[in-house]
Amino acid sequence: MRLDDRTVDDVLARLRRVEGQVGGIIRMVESGRDCREVVQQVSAASRALDRTGLRVLAAGLRQCLREQPEPAGDDQAELERLFLRLR
């Protein structure tokens, strides 16, 4: 499966934001910031990654439905596994 250019651009922008968040978290830990602040930022980065994964999955699902309106049993099971991994 290949994502369309618009989705790729969106996903890359999201990942770059998360990359910046993680860099900020590293600096927070290095400077000895309060653990509550660090955990809050880790949680925010985690949610951003989850949303990015869902974006990729949703785009892939749309593409699969366009190409193959009636997914085979194996395809449906794989999609379910992917959704569960993002939990």
Steps between C-alpha positions, in 0.01 A plus 500: 500500500624845411359808671395797290728805501264708716491232769878456486548875548258502794660196664852640457395832654347317795811286547726806487291662773532186711873498432516855638294398802734209573801729470336731752433210734865394479607852592251503788643177642858619451426822685328322788148631444219384725387146422135611470592741222705232323219244524250754368718561195563129445124446509444778245764355266349154538153629409644681199665179381176308550308757294764479229470123490123528471543749214720252312260216570193699395667606175601142431149378571352757261743392231425131557126565476546686171711222353313204648149585628457158665816428702606139532483343846878519540499871410229574755684306771820691421317834527360396837848407622633837389223685684566301816872581485412868528306449822 
